[in-house]
Amino acid sequence: MAKYEDNYDDDYGYEEDGGGAEASKSLKGYKLMVLLLAVILVAVSGLYFYQSHQIRADFAVERDTLTNRILAVRNDLLGLETTNGALNDSIAVERGRIDSILDVIARERRATRGVIREYEAKLNLMRAAAESFAYTIDSLNHVNERLIGENLGMRTQIRTEQLRADAAEERAADADIKIQQGSVVLARAIRIVPLNARDNEVSRTRNATRLRVDLELSANNLANPGLRQIYARVTGPDGYVLANPGAATFDFDGDPTIYTATREVDYQNSDLPVSLFHVGSGPGAGTYRIEIYMDGRLIGSAESLLR
């Protein structure tokens, strides 16, 4: 019996030692697994924060670049100067819109690519508006320079033309976007020529039976091509308009205006020579004032001295 108990004790002790070793191995395995998961979690967290930081940094760079480009457009608008009140108001409104967008961008802390693209689209529109304003102001300045360079002795008449040019500028500022983009077709090389009964040019008005008005419509790719009605209004040395036979009128600035001659032309965005004719009583010697109208606006004027 004693021998059996000794054997039982030996067996029991063996089983106890074996179970402790297995438990120790499992515990070490668990610890190793927990440590490994902790390392992975730290790595993933670090990668996430790094990517988040990189995204914010990339957005900050794009935001600063976009802001500088918008500021450049705003500076271009600040450099535009004109005496036209309506056009100045339009430029001020555009500057206010740019300031609002700059304020929104400055308060953005994160944004998607889609938001950046949206701001870039707005930037393109603002740049197009600034170029349109600059083109319109340049065109108006050329008109003003031509008017100022005319006969200094006709100060009163020049002043009248300046007022009419200012009115045309105000209408242009309120017109559609194509006018703002400089779609106005201007007339140049304007002159008046006396003709005899055989349609030959003569140097003396006493030999003339009618007058011919020559001009050239300037090329403009922004204008709409197609048929145009041109009106010539000629004022003689006596201050009276040389009317057409039926004393017909056209509408200018809301008022019926007598014209001297009219003609329909096919304008295709390139330089186009045009001639209009007036048949009436023999013209007298002196200075003649020629005004050319098209599309409801004054597009050119000049003076000719006939002997």
C-alpha positions as CSV (number, residue, x, y, z in Angstrom):
1,M,0.0,0.0,0.0
2,A,2.8,2.4,0.8
3,K,4.4,1.5,-2.4
4,Y,1.3,2.5,-4.3
5,E,1.0,5.8,-2.5
6,D,4.6,6.6,-3.4
7,N,4.0,5.9,-7.0
8,Y,0.8,8.1,-6.9
9,D,2.7,11.0,-5.4
10,D,5.4,10.7,-8.1
11,D,2.8,10.7,-10.8
12,Y,0.9,13.7,-9.3
13,G,4.1,15.7,-9.0
14,Y,5.0,15.1,-12.7
15,E,1.6,16.3,-13.9
16,E,1.8,19.4,-11.8
17,D,5.2,20.5,-13.2
18,G,4.2,19.9,-16.8
19,G,1.0,22.0,-16.5
20,G,3.0,25.0,-15.1
21,A,5.4,24.9,-18.0
22,E,2.6,25.0,-20.6
23,A,0.9,27.9,-18.8
24,S,4.1,29.8,-18.7
25,K,4.6,29.3,-22.4
26,S,1.0,30.5,-23.2
27,L,1.4,33.6,-21.0
28,K,4.6,34.5,-22.8
29,G,2.8,34.0,-26.2
30,Y,0.0,36.3,-25.1
31,K,2.5,39.0,-24.0
32,L,4.3,38.7,-27.2
33,M,1.1,39.0,-29.2
34,V,0.0,42.1,-27.1
35,L,3.4,43.7,-27.6
36,L,3.2,43.0,-31.4
37,L,-0.3,44.5,-31.6
38,A,0.9,47.5,-29.6
39,V,3.8,48.1,-32.0
40,I,1.4,47.8,-35.0
41,L,-1.0,50.2,-33.4
42,V,1.7,52.7,-32.8
43,A,3.0,52.4,-36.3
44,V,-0.5,52.8,-37.8
45,S,-1.2,55.8,-35.6
46,G,2.1,57.3,-36.6
47,L,1.4,56.7,-40.3
48,Y,-2.1,58.3,-39.9
49,F,-0.8,61.4,-38.1
50,Y,2.0,61.7,-40.7
51,Q,-0.4,61.5,-43.6
52,S,-2.8,63.9,-41.9
53,H,0.0,66.4,-41.3
54,Q,1.2,65.9,-44.9
55,I,-2.3,66.6,-46.3
56,R,-2.6,69.7,-44.2
57,A,0.8,70.8,-45.3
58,D,-0.1,70.2,-49.0
59,F,-3.3,72.1,-48.6
60,A,-1.5,75.0,-46.9
61,V,0.9,75.2,-49.9
62,E,-2.0,75.1,-52.4
63,R,-3.9,77.6,-50.4
64,D,-1.0,80.0,-50.3
65,T,-0.3,79.6,-54.0
66,L,-4.0,80.2,-54.8
67,T,-4.1,83.2,-52.5
68,N,-1.0,84.8,-54.2
69,R,-2.6,84.2,-57.6
70,I,-5.8,85.9,-56.5
71,L,-3.9,88.8,-54.9
72,A,-2.1,89.3,-58.3
73,V,-5.5,89.6,-60.0
74,R,-6.7,92.0,-57.3
75,N,-3.5,94.1,-57.8
76,D,-4.2,94.2,-61.5
77,L,-7.7,95.6,-60.7
78,L,-6.2,98.2,-58.4
79,G,-4.0,99.4,-61.3
80,L,-7.0,100.1,-63.6
81,E,-7.9,103.8,-63.9
82,T,-10.8,105.4,-65.8
83,T,-13.0,108.5,-65.6
84,N,-16.0,106.4,-66.2
85,G,-18.0,106.2,-62.9
86,A,-20.1,103.1,-63.9
87,L,-17.0,101.2,-64.9
88,N,-15.3,102.2,-61.7
89,D,-18.3,100.9,-59.7
90,S,-18.1,97.5,-61.6
91,I,-14.4,97.2,-60.8
92,A,-15.0,98.0,-57.1
93,V,-17.7,95.3,-57.0
94,E,-15.2,92.8,-58.5
95,R,-12.6,93.8,-56.0
96,G,-15.1,93.3,-53.2
97,R,-15.9,89.8,-54.5
98,I,-12.2,89.0,-54.6
99,D,-11.8,90.2,-51.0
100,S,-14.7,87.9,-49.9
101,I,-13.1,84.9,-51.5
102,L,-9.7,85.7,-50.0
103,D,-11.4,85.9,-46.5
104,V,-13.0,82.5,-47.0
105,I,-9.8,80.9,-48.2
106,A,-7.9,82.4,-45.2
107,R,-10.3,80.7,-42.8
108,E,-10.1,77.3,-44.5
109,R,-8.1,74.8,-42.6
110,R,-8.7,71.7,-44.7
111,A,-10.3,71.1,-48.0
112,T,-10.6,68.4,-50.7
113,R,-9.2,68.6,-54.2
114,G,-12.7,69.4,-55.4
115,V,-12.8,72.6,-53.2
116,I,-9.4,73.7,-54.5
117,R,-10.6,73.1,-58.1
118,E,-13.7,75.2,-57.3
119,Y,-11.5,78.1,-56.1
120,E,-9.3,77.8,-59.2
121,A,-12.4,78.0,-61.4
122,K,-13.4,81.2,-59.6
123,L,-9.9,82.5,-60.1
124,N,-10.1,82.0,-63.8
125,L,-13.4,83.9,-63.9
126,M,-11.9,86.8,-61.9
127,R,-8.9,86.9,-64.2
128,A,-11.2,87.0,-67.3
129,A,-13.1,89.9,-65.7
130,A,-9.9,91.8,-65.0
131,E,-8.7,91.3,-68.6
132,S,-12.1,92.4,-69.9
133,F,-12.0,95.6,-67.7
134,A,-8.5,96.4,-68.9
135,Y,-9.4,95.9,-72.6
136,T,-12.5,98.1,-72.3
137,I,-10.5,100.9,-70.5
138,D,-7.8,100.7,-73.1
139,S,-10.3,100.9,-76.0
140,L,-12.0,103.9,-74.3
141,N,-8.7,105.6,-73.7
142,H,-7.8,105.3,-77.4
143,V,-11.2,106.9,-78.3
144,N,-10.5,109.7,-75.8
145,E,-7.0,110.3,-77.1
146,R,-8.3,110.6,-80.7
147,L,-10.9,113.1,-79.6
148,I,-8.4,115.2,-77.7
149,G,-6.0,115.2,-80.6
150,E,-8.5,116.8,-83.0
151,N,-8.6,120.5,-83.9
152,L,-7.9,122.6,-80.8
153,G,-9.8,125.4,-82.3
154,M,-13.0,123.4,-82.0
155,R,-13.0,123.3,-78.2
156,T,-16.7,123.6,-77.8
157,Q,-17.4,120.8,-80.3
158,I,-14.6,118.7,-78.7
159,R,-16.3,119.2,-75.4
160,T,-19.6,118.0,-76.8
161,E,-18.0,115.0,-78.3
162,Q,-16.3,114.2,-75.0
163,L,-19.6,114.3,-73.2
164,R,-21.0,112.0,-75.9
165,A,-18.0,109.7,-75.5
166,D,-18.6,109.7,-71.7
167,A,-22.2,108.8,-72.3
168,A,-21.1,106.0,-74.7
169,E,-18.7,104.7,-72.0
170,E,-21.5,104.6,-69.4
171,R,-23.7,102.7,-71.8
172,A,-20.8,100.3,-72.6
173,A,-20.3,99.7,-68.9
174,D,-24.0,98.7,-68.5
175,A,-24.1,96.7,-71.7
176,D,-23.7,92.9,-72.1
177,I,-20.5,91.0,-71.3
178,K,-19.3,91.1,-74.9
179,I,-19.0,94.8,-74.9
180,Q,-17.0,94.6,-71.7
181,Q,-14.7,92.2,-73.5
182,G,-14.0,94.9,-76.1
183,S,-16.3,93.7,-78.9
184,V,-16.9,97.2,-80.3
185,V,-16.0,97.7,-83.9
186,L,-14.3,101.1,-84.5
187,A,-14.3,103.2,-87.7
188,R,-11.0,104.7,-88.8
189,A,-9.5,106.5,-91.8
190,I,-12.7,108.6,-92.1
191,R,-12.8,111.2,-94.9
192,I,-15.2,113.0,-97.2
193,V,-14.6,113.3,-100.9
194,P,-16.4,115.5,-103.5
195,L,-17.4,113.8,-106.8
196,N,-18.4,115.2,-110.1
197,A,-21.2,113.9,-112.3
198,R,-18.9,111.2,-113.6
199,D,-18.1,110.0,-110.1
200,N,-14.6,111.3,-110.4
201,E,-12.9,112.9,-107.4
202,V,-12.5,116.7,-107.7
203,S,-10.5,119.2,-105.7
204,R,-13.1,122.0,-105.7
205,T,-16.6,121.8,-104.3
206,R,-18.0,124.0,-107.0
207,N,-17.3,121.1,-109.5
208,A,-19.0,118.5,-107.2
209,T,-22.5,117.1,-107.6
210,R,-22.4,114.7,-104.6
211,L,-20.2,113.6,-101.7
212,R,-18.7,110.3,-100.8
213,V,-17.8,109.3,-97.2
214,D,-14.9,106.8,-97.0
215,L,-14.0,104.8,-93.9
216,E,-12.6,101.5,-92.7
217,L,-14.2,99.2,-90.1
218,S,-11.4,97.8,-87.9
219,A,-10.8,94.1,-87.4
220,N,-12.1,92.7,-84.1
221,N,-12.2,88.9,-83.4
222,L,-14.4,89.4,-80.4
223,A,-17.3,91.1,-82.4
224,N,-20.2,89.1,-83.8
225,P,-19.8,88.7,-87.6
226,G,-22.7,89.3,-90.0
227,L,-24.7,92.1,-91.6
228,R,-24.4,95.6,-90.1
229,Q,-26.2,98.8,-90.9
230,I,-23.9,101.8,-91.0
231,Y,-25.0,105.4,-90.8
232,A,-23.0,108.5,-91.7
233,R,-24.0,111.9,-90.3
234,V,-22.3,114.8,-92.0
235,T,-22.6,118.4,-90.6
236,G,-21.7,121.1,-93.1
237,P,-19.8,124.4,-92.5
238,D,-23.1,126.1,-91.8
239,G,-23.8,123.8,-88.8
240,Y,-26.6,122.0,-90.5
241,V,-26.8,118.2,-91.1
242,L,-26.8,117.1,-94.7
243,A,-30.0,115.1,-94.6
244,N,-31.0,112.2,-96.9
245,P,-33.7,112.8,-99.5
246,G,-36.5,111.5,-97.2
247,A,-35.1,113.0,-94.0
248,A,-35.2,109.5,-92.5
249,T,-33.8,109.0,-89.0
250,F,-32.2,106.2,-87.0
251,D,-32.4,105.6,-83.2
252,F,-29.4,106.8,-81.2
253,D,-29.4,107.0,-77.4
254,G,-33.2,106.7,-77.5
255,D,-33.7,109.7,-79.8
256,P,-34.5,109.8,-83.6
257,T,-31.4,111.2,-85.3
258,I,-31.2,112.4,-89.0
259,Y,-28.5,110.7,-91.0
260,T,-26.8,111.7,-94.2
261,A,-26.3,108.3,-95.8
262,T,-26.6,104.6,-94.8
263,R,-25.5,101.3,-96.1
264,E,-25.7,97.6,-95.1
265,V,-22.4,95.7,-95.0
266,D,-21.3,92.1,-94.3
267,Y,-18.7,92.4,-91.5
268,Q,-16.5,89.3,-90.9
269,N,-14.1,90.4,-88.2
270,S,-11.5,91.7,-90.5
271,D,-10.7,95.2,-91.8
272,L,-13.5,96.3,-94.2
273,P,-13.4,99.4,-96.4
274,V,-16.8,101.1,-96.8
275,S,-18.1,104.0,-98.9
276,L,-21.4,105.9,-98.5
277,F,-22.8,108.4,-100.9
278,H,-24.9,111.6,-100.5
279,V,-26.7,113.3,-103.4
280,G,-27.9,116.8,-102.8
281,S,-27.4,120.5,-103.7
282,G,-23.8,121.5,-104.5
283,P,-21.7,121.4,-101.4
284,G,-20.0,124.5,-100.2
285,A,-16.4,125.0,-99.2
286,G,-15.5,124.7,-95.5
287,T,-15.0,122.2,-92.7
288,Y,-17.3,119.2,-92.6
289,R,-17.9,117.1,-89.5
290,I,-18.4,113.3,-90.2
291,E,-19.8,110.9,-87.5
292,I,-20.1,107.2,-88.1
293,Y,-22.7,105.1,-86.2
294,M,-23.2,101.4,-86.0
295,D,-24.9,99.0,-83.5
296,G,-26.5,101.9,-81.8
297,R,-23.3,103.7,-80.9
298,L,-20.8,106.3,-82.2
299,I,-17.9,104.3,-83.6
300,G,-15.8,107.1,-85.1
301,S,-15.6,110.7,-86.1
302,A,-13.4,113.1,-88.1
303,E,-13.3,116.5,-89.8
304,S,-12.6,117.3,-93.5
305,L,-11.8,120.6,-95.1
306,L,-13.2,121.0,-98.6
307,R,-12.2,123.9,-100.8
